[in-house]
Amino acid sequence: MGRKRRIGLSVSSFLVLPEVLAVSEMIAVVPSRMAHSPALICVQEPPVEIQGFTKSMAWHERSHRDAAQQWLRELLHETSQREA
């Protein structure tokens, strides 16, 4: 098709995208569950192959052994494994 992906902006959170898209001519690649948000106007398949993205977790050493924190990290890990 002669098309290439050009990245014009990278954000640390998908939550800022609706505001960015509203004031620009950019398009965005988002997870499918987020694409059906009312703020995102038009959902289409990308014209080029899009690679996935990496999810990372980081926490302070003092919360490493906290039971609630351990439960949350395990839940997030299990969820990401199901999506893969």
N, CA, C and O atoms as a CHARMM CRD file, in Angstrom:
* protein
*
  336
    1    1 MET  N      0.81900  -1.19800   0.00000 PROA 1      0.00000
    2    1 MET  CA     0.00000   0.00000   0.00000 PROA 1      0.00000
    3    1 MET  C      0.86000   1.25800   0.00000 PROA 1      0.00000
    4    1 MET  O      0.35700   2.35200  -0.25500 PROA 1      0.00000
    5    2 GLY  N      2.15000   1.11300   0.28300 PROA 2      0.00000
    6    2 GLY  CA     3.02000   2.27800   0.29200 PROA 2      0.00000
    7    2 GLY  C      2.83700   3.17500   1.50600 PROA 2      0.00000
    8    2 GLY  O      3.23200   4.34000   1.47400 PROA 2      0.00000
    9    3 ARG  N      2.25500   2.66300   2.55700 PROA 3      0.00000
   10    3 ARG  CA     2.03500   3.46600   3.76700 PROA 3      0.00000
   11    3 ARG  C      2.99700   3.04100   4.86200 PROA 3      0.00000
   12    3 ARG  O      3.35900   1.86900   4.97000 PROA 3      0.00000
   13    4 LYS  N      3.40200   3.99600   5.66400 PROA 4      0.00000
   14    4 LYS  CA     4.27500   3.72200   6.79400 PROA 4      0.00000
   15    4 LYS  C      3.68400   4.38200   8.02600 PROA 4      0.00000
   16    4 LYS  O      2.99400   5.39700   7.93300 PROA 4      0.00000
   17    5 ARG  N      3.95800   3.80800   9.15100 PROA 5      0.00000
   18    5 ARG  CA     3.52400   4.38000  10.41700 PROA 5      0.00000
   19    5 ARG  C      4.50100   5.47000  10.82500 PROA 5      0.00000
   20    5 ARG  O      5.71000   5.24000  10.86400 PROA 5      0.00000
   21    6 ARG  N      3.98400   6.65500  11.12900 PROA 6      0.00000
   22    6 ARG  CA     4.80200   7.76300  11.63400 PROA 6      0.00000
   23    6 ARG  C      4.25700   8.16200  12.99600 PROA 6      0.00000
   24    6 ARG  O      3.09200   8.54100  13.11700 PROA 6      0.00000
   25    7 ILE  N      5.07100   8.08100  13.99000 PROA 7      0.00000
   26    7 ILE  CA     4.64400   8.41700  15.35300 PROA 7      0.00000
   27    7 ILE  C      4.91200   9.89200  15.59300 PROA 7      0.00000
   28    7 ILE  O      6.05800  10.34100  15.55900 PROA 7      0.00000
   29    8 GLY  N      3.83900  10.64200  15.83700 PROA 8      0.00000
   30    8 GLY  CA     3.96000  12.07700  16.07300 PROA 8      0.00000
   31    8 GLY  C      3.88800  12.44900  17.54100 PROA 8      0.00000
   32    8 GLY  O      4.28300  13.54800  17.93100 PROA 8      0.00000
   33    9 LEU  N      3.38200  11.53000  18.35600 PROA 9      0.00000
   34    9 LEU  CA     3.22500  11.80700  19.77700 PROA 9      0.00000
   35    9 LEU  C      3.13600  10.48100  20.51200 PROA 9      0.00000
   36    9 LEU  O      2.48800   9.54500  20.04400 PROA 9      0.00000
   37   10 SER  N      3.77800  10.40400  21.64600 PROA 10     0.00000
   38   10 SER  CA     3.69300   9.22500  22.49800 PROA 10     0.00000
   39   10 SER  C      3.23900   9.70100  23.87200 PROA 10     0.00000
   40   10 SER  O      3.80500  10.64800  24.41800 PROA 10     0.00000
   41   11 VAL  N      2.23000   9.05700  24.43000 PROA 11     0.00000
   42   11 VAL  CA     1.70600   9.46700  25.73300 PROA 11     0.00000
   43   11 VAL  C      1.86000   8.33500  26.73600 PROA 11     0.00000
   44   11 VAL  O      1.89400   7.16300  26.36100 PROA 11     0.00000
   45   12 SER  N      1.95200   8.68800  28.00100 PROA 12     0.00000
   46   12 SER  CA     2.12200   7.67300  29.04200 PROA 12     0.00000
   47   12 SER  C      0.79200   7.07400  29.47900 PROA 12     0.00000
   48   12 SER  O      0.76900   6.05900  30.17500 PROA 12     0.00000
   49   13 SER  N     -0.31500   7.69200  29.07800 PROA 13     0.00000
   50   13 SER  CA    -1.63400   7.18600  29.45300 PROA 13     0.00000
   51   13 SER  C     -2.61100   7.41500  28.30500 PROA 13     0.00000
   52   13 SER  O     -2.61700   8.47900  27.68600 PROA 13     0.00000
   53   14 PHE  N     -3.42900   6.41500  28.02800 PROA 14     0.00000
   54   14 PHE  CA    -4.44200   6.55000  26.98000 PROA 14     0.00000
   55   14 PHE  C     -5.50800   7.57000  27.35200 PROA 14     0.00000
   56   14 PHE  O     -6.23900   8.04100  26.48100 PROA 14     0.00000
   57   15 LEU  N     -5.60900   7.91800  28.62200 PROA 15     0.00000
   58   15 LEU  CA    -6.67900   8.79200  29.08800 PROA 15     0.00000
   59   15 LEU  C     -6.59100  10.20900  28.52700 PROA 15     0.00000
   60   15 LEU  O     -7.59800  10.91600  28.49500 PROA 15     0.00000
   61   16 VAL  N     -5.41600  10.63500  28.08800 PROA 16     0.00000
   62   16 VAL  CA    -5.27600  11.98200  27.53200 PROA 16     0.00000
   63   16 VAL  C     -5.62300  12.04200  26.04100 PROA 16     0.00000
   64   16 VAL  O     -5.76100  13.13000  25.48200 PROA 16     0.00000
   65   17 LEU  N     -5.76300  10.89800  25.40600 PROA 17     0.00000
   66   17 LEU  CA    -5.98100  10.87700  23.95800 PROA 17     0.00000
   67   17 LEU  C     -7.23400  11.60300  23.48000 PROA 17     0.00000
   68   17 LEU  O     -7.15300  12.33200  22.49100 PROA 17     0.00000
   69   18 PRO  N     -8.38700  11.44400  24.12700 PROA 18     0.00000
   70   18 PRO  CA    -9.56100  12.16200  23.61100 PROA 18     0.00000
   71   18 PRO  C     -9.33000  13.66400  23.48200 PROA 18     0.00000
   72   18 PRO  O     -9.77600  14.27300  22.50900 PROA 18     0.00000
   73   19 GLU  N     -8.64800  14.26400  24.43500 PROA 19     0.00000
   74   19 GLU  CA    -8.37000  15.70100  24.37000 PROA 19     0.00000
   75   19 GLU  C     -7.39700  16.02900  23.24400 PROA 19     0.00000
   76   19 GLU  O     -7.57800  17.02100  22.53700 PROA 19     0.00000
   77   20 VAL  N     -6.37900  15.21100  23.07500 PROA 20     0.00000
   78   20 VAL  CA    -5.40000  15.43100  22.00100 PROA 20     0.00000
   79   20 VAL  C     -6.06900  15.29400  20.64300 PROA 20     0.00000
   80   20 VAL  O     -5.85800  16.12300  19.75700 PROA 20     0.00000
   81   21 LEU  N     -6.86800  14.26000  20.47600 PROA 21     0.00000
   82   21 LEU  CA    -7.51800  14.01500  19.18900 PROA 21     0.00000
   83   21 LEU  C     -8.53600  15.09900  18.84800 PROA 21     0.00000
   84   21 LEU  O     -8.74800  15.40800  17.67600 PROA 21     0.00000
   85   22 ALA  N     -9.15900  15.67000  19.86100 PROA 22     0.00000
   86   22 ALA  CA   -10.17500  16.70000  19.62900 PROA 22     0.00000
   87   22 ALA  C     -9.58500  17.98000  19.04800 PROA 22     0.00000
   88   22 ALA  O    -10.29100  18.72100  18.36300 PROA 22     0.00000
   89   23 VAL  N     -8.30600  18.25900  19.30500 PROA 23     0.00000
   90   23 VAL  CA    -7.70600  19.50600  18.84700 PROA 23     0.00000
   91   23 VAL  C     -6.61000  19.29600  17.79900 PROA 23     0.00000
   92   23 VAL  O     -5.82300  20.20500  17.53400 PROA 23     0.00000
   93   24 SER  N     -6.55800  18.10900  17.20600 PROA 24     0.00000
   94   24 SER  CA    -5.52200  17.84100  16.20500 PROA 24     0.00000
   95   24 SER  C     -6.10400  16.99100  15.07900 PROA 24     0.00000
   96   24 SER  O     -7.26300  16.57700  15.12100 PROA 24     0.00000
   97   25 GLU  N     -5.27500  16.74500  14.08300 PROA 25     0.00000
   98   25 GLU  CA    -5.65700  15.85800  12.98500 PROA 25     0.00000
   99   25 GLU  C     -4.99500  14.49300  13.13300 PROA 25     0.00000
  100   25 GLU  O     -4.90600  13.73300  12.16900 PROA 25     0.00000
  101   26 MET  N     -4.53600  14.18800  14.32800 PROA 26     0.00000
  102   26 MET  CA    -3.86100  12.92200  14.58700 PROA 26     0.00000
  103   26 MET  C     -4.87200  11.78800  14.69700 PROA 26     0.00000
  104   26 MET  O     -6.06100  12.00100  14.93000 PROA 26     0.00000
  105   27 ILE  N     -4.35800  10.58500  14.52200 PROA 27     0.00000
  106   27 ILE  CA    -5.12500   9.38000  14.80000 PROA 27     0.00000
  107   27 ILE  C     -4.39400   8.63900  15.90900 PROA 27     0.00000
  108   27 ILE  O     -3.23300   8.93500  16.19100 PROA 27     0.00000
  109   28 ALA  N     -5.05600   7.68900  16.53600 PROA 28     0.00000
  110   28 ALA  CA    -4.43500   6.99000  17.65400 PROA 28     0.00000
  111   28 ALA  C     -4.68900   5.49800  17.55400 PROA 28     0.00000
  112   28 ALA  O     -5.71400   5.05600  17.03500 PROA 28     0.00000
  113   29 VAL  N     -3.74300   4.73800  18.05700 PROA 29     0.00000
  114   29 VAL  CA    -3.88200   3.29600  18.19100 PROA 29     0.00000
  115   29 VAL  C     -4.11300   3.03300  19.67300 PROA 29     0.00000
  116   29 VAL  O     -3.28200   3.37900  20.51300 PROA 29     0.00000
  117   30 VAL  N     -5.25300   2.41700  19.98500 PROA 30     0.00000
  118   30 VAL  CA    -5.61500   2.15300  21.37700 PROA 30     0.00000
  119   30 VAL  C     -6.10000   0.71800  21.50900 PROA 30     0.00000
  120   30 VAL  O     -6.47200   0.09900  20.51100 PROA 30     0.00000
  121   31 PRO  N     -6.10100   0.17700  22.72700 PROA 31     0.00000
  122   31 PRO  CA    -6.66400  -1.16500  22.92700 PROA 31     0.00000
  123   31 PRO  C     -8.13500  -1.18200  22.52000 PROA 31     0.00000
  124   31 PRO  O     -8.83900  -0.18700  22.69700 PROA 31     0.00000
  125   32 SER  N     -8.59800  -2.29300  21.98400 PROA 32     0.00000
  126   32 SER  CA    -9.96600  -2.36000  21.45100 PROA 32     0.00000
  127   32 SER  C    -11.02000  -2.02800  22.49300 PROA 32     0.00000
  128   32 SER  O    -12.04000  -1.42500  22.15900 PROA 32     0.00000
  129   33 ARG  N    -10.79900  -2.40900  23.75800 PROA 33     0.00000
  130   33 ARG  CA   -11.82100  -2.11800  24.77200 PROA 33     0.00000
  131   33 ARG  C    -11.96600  -0.62500  25.02400 PROA 33     0.00000
  132   33 ARG  O    -13.01100  -0.17800  25.49600 PROA 33     0.00000
  133   34 MET  N    -10.93600   0.14900  24.71600 PROA 34     0.00000
  134   34 MET  CA   -11.00500   1.59300  24.90400 PROA 34     0.00000
  135   34 MET  C    -11.53700   2.30700  23.66500 PROA 34     0.00000
  136   34 MET  O    -12.03100   3.43000  23.76300 PROA 34     0.00000
  137   35 ALA  N    -11.44200   1.68300  22.53500 PROA 35     0.00000
  138   35 ALA  CA   -11.82000   2.33000  21.28600 PROA 35     0.00000
  139   35 ALA  C    -13.31000   2.61600  21.19700 PROA 35     0.00000
  140   35 ALA  O    -13.72800   3.44100  20.38500 PROA 35     0.00000
  141   36 HSD  N    -14.10000   1.96900  21.99500 PROA 36     0.00000
  142   36 HSD  CA   -15.54000   2.16800  21.91700 PROA 36     0.00000
  143   36 HSD  C    -16.03900   3.19300  22.92200 PROA 36     0.00000
  144   36 HSD  O    -17.23500   3.27600  23.20200 PROA 36     0.00000
  145   37 SER  N    -15.11000   3.96800  23.46100 PROA 37     0.00000
  146   37 SER  CA   -15.46100   5.07900  24.33800 PROA 37     0.00000
  147   37 SER  C    -16.19100   6.13100  23.50600 PROA 37     0.00000
  148   37 SER  O    -15.82700   6.35500  22.35200 PROA 37     0.00000
  149   38 PRO  N    -17.21100   6.78200  24.06500 PROA 38     0.00000
  150   38 PRO  CA   -17.93900   7.80000  23.29600 PROA 38     0.00000
  151   38 PRO  C    -17.05000   8.95400  22.83700 PROA 38     0.00000
  152   38 PRO  O    -17.37300   9.62800  21.85900 PROA 38     0.00000
  153   39 ALA  N    -15.94500   9.18800  23.52300 PROA 39     0.00000
  154   39 ALA  CA   -15.07000  10.30800  23.16000 PROA 39     0.00000
  155   39 ALA  C    -14.32100  10.04200  21.85800 PROA 39     0.00000
  156   39 ALA  O    -13.95900  10.98500  21.15300 PROA 39     0.00000
  157   40 LEU  N    -14.08700   8.78500  21.53200 PROA 40     0.00000
  158   40 LEU  CA   -13.38500   8.45900  20.29100 PROA 40     0.00000
  159   40 LEU  C    -14.43300   8.30700  19.19400 PROA 40     0.00000
  160   40 LEU  O    -15.29100   7.42700  19.26700 PROA 40     0.00000
  161   41 ILE  N    -14.36400   9.13500  18.21100 PROA 41     0.00000
  162   41 ILE  CA   -15.44900   9.28400  17.24700 PROA 41     0.00000
  163   41 ILE  C    -15.54100   8.16300  16.22300 PROA 41     0.00000
  164   41 ILE  O    -16.62800   7.63300  15.99000 PROA 41     0.00000
  165   42 CYS  N    -14.44000   7.79700  15.61600 PROA 42     0.00000
  166   42 CYS  CA   -14.47400   6.85100  14.50100 PROA 42     0.00000
  167   42 CYS  C    -13.48800   5.71300  14.75800 PROA 42     0.00000
  168   42 CYS  O    -12.30600   5.95300  15.00400 PROA 42     0.00000
  169   43 VAL  N    -13.97400   4.48400  14.70100 PROA 43     0.00000
  170   43 VAL  CA   -13.12100   3.31200  14.93300 PROA 43     0.00000
  171   43 VAL  C    -12.94700   2.57500  13.60700 PROA 43     0.00000
  172   43 VAL  O    -13.92400   2.19500  12.96200 PROA 43     0.00000
  173   44 GLN  N    -11.68000   2.37600  13.20800 PROA 44     0.00000
  174   44 GLN  CA   -11.36500   1.66300  11.96900 PROA 44     0.00000
  175   44 GLN  C    -10.16700   0.76500  12.19900 PROA 44     0.00000
  176   44 GLN  O     -9.37800   0.98200  13.11900 PROA 44     0.00000
  177   45 GLU  N    -10.04000  -0.24200  11.35900 PROA 45     0.00000
  178   45 GLU  CA    -8.84800  -1.08300  11.39000 PROA 45     0.00000
  179   45 GLU  C     -7.67300  -0.26400  10.86300 PROA 45     0.00000
  180   45 GLU  O     -7.84900   0.51600   9.92700 PROA 45     0.00000
  181   46 PRO  N     -6.48900  -0.41900  11.43200 PROA 46     0.00000
  182   46 PRO  CA    -5.33200   0.34900  10.93800 PROA 46     0.00000
  183   46 PRO  C     -4.92000  -0.11000   9.54000 PROA 46     0.00000
  184   46 PRO  O     -5.03800  -1.29000   9.21100 PROA 46     0.00000
  185   47 PRO  N     -4.44000   0.81600   8.72700 PROA 47     0.00000
  186   47 PRO  CA    -4.04700   0.46700   7.35100 PROA 47     0.00000
  187   47 PRO  C     -2.69300  -0.23300   7.27100 PROA 47     0.00000
  188   47 PRO  O     -2.31600  -0.71900   6.20400 PROA 47     0.00000
  189   48 VAL  N     -1.95800  -0.29100   8.37900 PROA 48     0.00000
  190   48 VAL  CA    -0.67900  -0.98500   8.44100 PROA 48     0.00000
  191   48 VAL  C     -0.68100  -1.86200   9.68000 PROA 48     0.00000
  192   48 VAL  O     -1.47600  -1.65300  10.59500 PROA 48     0.00000
  193   49 GLU  N      0.21300  -2.84700   9.70900 PROA 49     0.00000
  194   49 GLU  CA     0.30900  -3.72400  10.87600 PROA 49     0.00000
  195   49 GLU  C      0.86200  -2.94900  12.06900 PROA 49     0.00000
  196   49 GLU  O      1.84600  -2.21900  11.94900 PROA 49     0.00000
  197   50 ILE  N      0.21700  -3.11800  13.21100 PROA 50     0.00000
  198   50 ILE  CA     0.61900  -2.42400  14.42800 PROA 50     0.00000
  199   50 ILE  C      1.10700  -3.45600  15.43500 PROA 50     0.00000
  200   50 ILE  O      0.39900  -4.41300  15.75000 PROA 50     0.00000
  201   51 GLN  N      2.30700  -3.25500  15.93300 PROA 51     0.00000
  202   51 GLN  CA     2.82900  -4.14400  16.96600 PROA 51     0.00000
  203   51 GLN  C      2.17900  -3.78700  18.29100 PROA 51     0.00000
  204   51 GLN  O      1.70600  -2.66600  18.47800 PROA 51     0.00000
  205   52 GLY  N      2.15800  -4.73400  19.19700 PROA 52     0.00000
  206   52 GLY  CA     1.59000  -4.49900  20.51600 PROA 52     0.00000
  207   52 GLY  C      2.44600  -3.55500  21.34000 PROA 52     0.00000
  208   52 GLY  O      3.37400  -2.93300  20.82400 PROA 52     0.00000
  209   53 PHE  N      2.13500  -3.45300  22.60300 PROA 53     0.00000
  210   53 PHE  CA     2.90600  -2.60200  23.48000 PROA 53     0.00000
  211   53 PHE  C      3.19600  -3.34500  24.77300 PROA 53     0.00000
  212   53 PHE  O      2.53100  -4.32800  25.09900 PROA 53     0.00000
  213   54 THR  N      4.18200  -2.87400  25.49600 PROA 54     0.00000
  214   54 THR  CA     4.61100  -3.51300  26.73000 PROA 54     0.00000
  215   54 THR  C      3.97200  -2.82800  27.92400 PROA 54     0.00000
  216   54 THR  O      3.92600  -1.60100  28.00100 PROA 54     0.00000
  217   55 LYS  N      3.48300  -3.62700  28.84600 PROA 55     0.00000
  218   55 LYS  CA     2.95800  -3.09300  30.10200 PROA 55     0.00000
  219   55 LYS  C      4.00000  -3.36400  31.18000 PROA 55     0.00000
  220   55 LYS  O      4.58400  -4.44600  31.22900 PROA 55     0.00000
  221   56 SER  N      4.22600  -2.39200  32.03100 PROA 56     0.00000
  222   56 SER  CA     5.20700  -2.53500  33.09900 PROA 56     0.00000
  223   56 SER  C      4.58900  -2.14200  34.42900 PROA 56     0.00000
  224   56 SER  O      3.68600  -1.30700  34.48800 PROA 56     0.00000
  225   57 MET  N      5.08900  -2.75600  35.49600 PROA 57     0.00000
  226   57 MET  CA     4.67200  -2.39000  36.84000 PROA 57     0.00000
  227   57 MET  C      5.91300  -1.98700  37.62300 PROA 57     0.00000
  228   57 MET  O      6.99000  -2.55200  37.43900 PROA 57     0.00000
  229   58 ALA  N      5.74700  -1.00800  38.49500 PROA 58     0.00000
  230   58 ALA  CA     6.83700  -0.59200  39.37800 PROA 58     0.00000
  231   58 ALA  C      6.22700  -0.21800  40.71900 PROA 58     0.00000
  232   58 ALA  O      5.13600   0.34800  40.78500 PROA 58     0.00000
  233   59 TRP  N      6.94100  -0.53800  41.77900 PROA 59     0.00000
  234   59 TRP  CA     6.44400  -0.20500  43.10900 PROA 59     0.00000
  235   59 TRP  C      7.62500   0.02100  44.03400 PROA 59     0.00000
  236   59 TRP  O      8.74600  -0.41400  43.76900 PROA 59     0.00000
  237   60 HSD  N      7.34100   0.71100  45.12000 PROA 60     0.00000
  238   60 HSD  CA     8.37900   1.01400  46.10000 PROA 60     0.00000
  239   60 HSD  C      8.66200  -0.22900  46.93300 PROA 60     0.00000
  240   60 HSD  O      7.76700  -1.03700  47.18500 PROA 60     0.00000
  241   61 GLU  N      9.89700  -0.37300  47.35100 PROA 61     0.00000
  242   61 GLU  CA    10.31100  -1.54500  48.12800 PROA 61     0.00000
  243   61 GLU  C      9.49100  -1.71200  49.41400 PROA 61     0.00000
  244   61 GLU  O      9.23500  -2.83700  49.84100 PROA 61     0.00000
  245   62 ARG  N      9.08400  -0.60900  50.02600 PROA 62     0.00000
  246   62 ARG  CA     8.35700  -0.72800  51.29400 PROA 62     0.00000
  247   62 ARG  C      6.96100  -1.33100  51.11600 PROA 62     0.00000
  248   62 ARG  O      6.37900  -1.81100  52.08800 PROA 62     0.00000
  249   63 SER  N      6.40900  -1.31700  49.88900 PROA 63     0.00000
  250   63 SER  CA     5.10100  -1.94900  49.66100 PROA 63     0.00000
  251   63 SER  C      5.22900  -3.34300  49.04400 PROA 63     0.00000
  252   63 SER  O      4.22700  -3.97500  48.71000 PROA 63     0.00000
  253   64 HSD  N      6.46600  -3.81600  48.89600 PROA 64     0.00000
  254   64 HSD  CA     6.70100  -5.10200  48.23500 PROA 64     0.00000
  255   64 HSD  C      6.01300  -6.26300  48.95800 PROA 64     0.00000
  256   64 HSD  O      5.48600  -7.16500  48.30600 PROA 64     0.00000
  257   65 ARG  N      6.01200  -6.25300  50.27900 PROA 65     0.00000
  258   65 ARG  CA     5.42800  -7.35200  51.05300 PROA 65     0.00000
  259   65 ARG  C      4.00300  -7.06900  51.52000 PROA 65     0.00000
  260   65 ARG  O      3.40000  -7.91400  52.18200 PROA 65     0.00000
  261   66 ASP  N      3.45800  -5.91900  51.19700 PROA 66     0.00000
  262   66 ASP  CA     2.09500  -5.58600  51.58900 PROA 66     0.00000
  263   66 ASP  C      1.10700  -6.52000  50.88500 PROA 66     0.00000
  264   66 ASP  O      1.13300  -6.65100  49.66100 PROA 66     0.00000
  265   67 ALA  N      0.24100  -7.16500  51.66400 PROA 67     0.00000
  266   67 ALA  CA    -0.66900  -8.18000  51.11600 PROA 67     0.00000
  267   67 ALA  C     -1.59700  -7.60000  50.04200 PROA 67     0.00000
  268   67 ALA  O     -1.82700  -8.23300  49.01100 PROA 67     0.00000
  269   68 ALA  N     -2.11900  -6.41900  50.28000 PROA 68     0.00000
  270   68 ALA  CA    -3.02300  -5.80200  49.29500 PROA 68     0.00000
  271   68 ALA  C     -2.27800  -5.47800  48.00700 PROA 68     0.00000
  272   68 ALA  O     -2.79600  -5.69000  46.91100 PROA 68     0.00000
  273   69 GLN  N     -1.06600  -4.96500  48.14500 PROA 69     0.00000
  274   69 GLN  CA    -0.26000  -4.66100  46.96800 PROA 69     0.00000
  275   69 GLN  C      0.10500  -5.93200  46.19900 PROA 69     0.00000
  276   69 GLN  O      0.06900  -5.94800  44.96900 PROA 69     0.00000
  277   70 GLN  N      0.45300  -6.98900  46.91900 PROA 70     0.00000
  278   70 GLN  CA     0.77000  -8.26400  46.26200 PROA 70     0.00000
  279   70 GLN  C     -0.43700  -8.79200  45.51200 PROA 70     0.00000
  280   70 GLN  O     -0.31100  -9.27200  44.38600 PROA 70     0.00000
  281   71 TRP  N     -1.61700  -8.70600  46.13700 PROA 71     0.00000
  282   71 TRP  CA    -2.85200  -9.17900  45.48800 PROA 71     0.00000
  283   71 TRP  C     -3.09700  -8.39500  44.20700 PROA 71     0.00000
  284   71 TRP  O     -3.40300  -8.98100  43.16900 PROA 71     0.00000
  285   72 LEU  N     -2.96400  -7.07200  44.27300 PROA 72     0.00000
  286   72 LEU  CA    -3.20700  -6.23100  43.10100 PROA 72     0.00000
  287   72 LEU  C     -2.21200  -6.53800  41.98500 PROA 72     0.00000
  288   72 LEU  O     -2.60500  -6.65200  40.82400 PROA 72     0.00000
  289   73 ARG  N     -0.93900  -6.67200  42.32000 PROA 73     0.00000
  290   73 ARG  CA     0.06100  -6.98400  41.29400 PROA 73     0.00000
  291   73 ARG  C     -0.22000  -8.33200  40.64100 PROA 73     0.00000
  292   73 ARG  O     -0.09900  -8.47000  39.42400 PROA 73     0.00000
  293   74 GLU  N     -0.59500  -9.32600  41.44100 PROA 74     0.00000
  294   74 GLU  CA    -0.91200 -10.64400  40.88700 PROA 74     0.00000
  295   74 GLU  C     -2.13700 -10.57700  39.97900 PROA 74     0.00000
  296   74 GLU  O     -2.16000 -11.19200  38.91300 PROA 74     0.00000
  297   75 LEU  N     -3.15400  -9.82700  40.40400 PROA 75     0.00000
  298   75 LEU  CA    -4.35900  -9.66300  39.58400 PROA 75     0.00000
  299   75 LEU  C     -4.02600  -9.00700  38.24700 PROA 75     0.00000
  300   75 LEU  O     -4.49600  -9.45000  37.19900 PROA 75     0.00000
  301   76 LEU  N     -3.22300  -7.96100  38.28400 PROA 76     0.00000
  302   76 LEU  CA    -2.81900  -7.29400  37.04600 PROA 76     0.00000
  303   76 LEU  C     -2.00700  -8.23600  36.15500 PROA 76     0.00000
  304   76 LEU  O     -2.18000  -8.24100  34.93600 PROA 76     0.00000
  305   77 HSD  N     -1.13300  -9.02000  36.75400 PROA 77     0.00000
  306   77 HSD  CA    -0.32800  -9.97100  35.98900 PROA 77     0.00000
  307   77 HSD  C     -1.22700 -11.02600  35.32500 PROA 77     0.00000
  308   77 HSD  O     -1.06000 -11.32600  34.14300 PROA 77     0.00000
  309   78 GLU  N     -2.17300 -11.58500  36.07900 PROA 78     0.00000
  310   78 GLU  CA    -3.10000 -12.58900  35.52500 PROA 78     0.00000
  311   78 GLU  C     -3.93000 -11.99700  34.39500 PROA 78     0.00000
  312   78 GLU  O     -4.14200 -12.64800  33.37200 PROA 78     0.00000
  313   79 THR  N     -4.39500 -10.78000  34.57100 PROA 79     0.00000
  314   79 THR  CA    -5.20200 -10.13600  33.54300 PROA 79     0.00000
  315   79 THR  C     -4.41000  -9.94100  32.26400 PROA 79     0.00000
  316   79 THR  O     -4.92300 -10.18300  31.17200 PROA 79     0.00000
  317   80 SER  N     -3.16700  -9.50600  32.39100 PROA 80     0.00000
  318   80 SER  CA    -2.35400  -9.28500  31.20000 PROA 80     0.00000
  319   80 SER  C     -2.03300 -10.59600  30.49700 PROA 80     0.00000
  320   80 SER  O     -1.88500 -10.61300  29.27500 PROA 80     0.00000
  321   81 GLN  N     -1.92100 -11.69900  31.24100 PROA 81     0.00000
  322   81 GLN  CA    -1.65900 -12.99700  30.63100 PROA 81     0.00000
  323   81 GLN  C     -2.86400 -13.47900  29.83900 PROA 81     0.00000
  324   81 GLN  O     -2.69900 -14.10400  28.79200 PROA 81     0.00000
  325   82 ARG  N     -4.06200 -13.20400  30.31400 PROA 82     0.00000
  326   82 ARG  CA    -5.28500 -13.60800  29.59900 PROA 82     0.00000
  327   82 ARG  C     -5.44000 -12.84800  28.30700 PROA 82     0.00000
  328   82 ARG  O     -5.94400 -13.39500  27.32700 PROA 82     0.00000
  329   83 GLU  N     -5.01000 -11.57400  28.27900 PROA 83     0.00000
  330   83 GLU  CA    -5.14600 -10.74600  27.07100 PROA 83     0.00000
  331   83 GLU  C     -4.13500 -11.11600  26.01300 PROA 83     0.00000
  332   83 GLU  O     -4.36400 -10.86400  24.83000 PROA 83     0.00000
  333   84 ALA  N     -3.02900 -11.70600  26.40400 PROA 84     0.00000
  334   84 ALA  CA    -1.94300 -12.01000  25.46100 PROA 84     0.00000
  335   84 ALA  C     -2.29800 -13.14900  24.52600 PROA 84     0.00000
  336   84 ALA  O     -1.49100 -13.52400  23.67500 PROA 84     0.00000
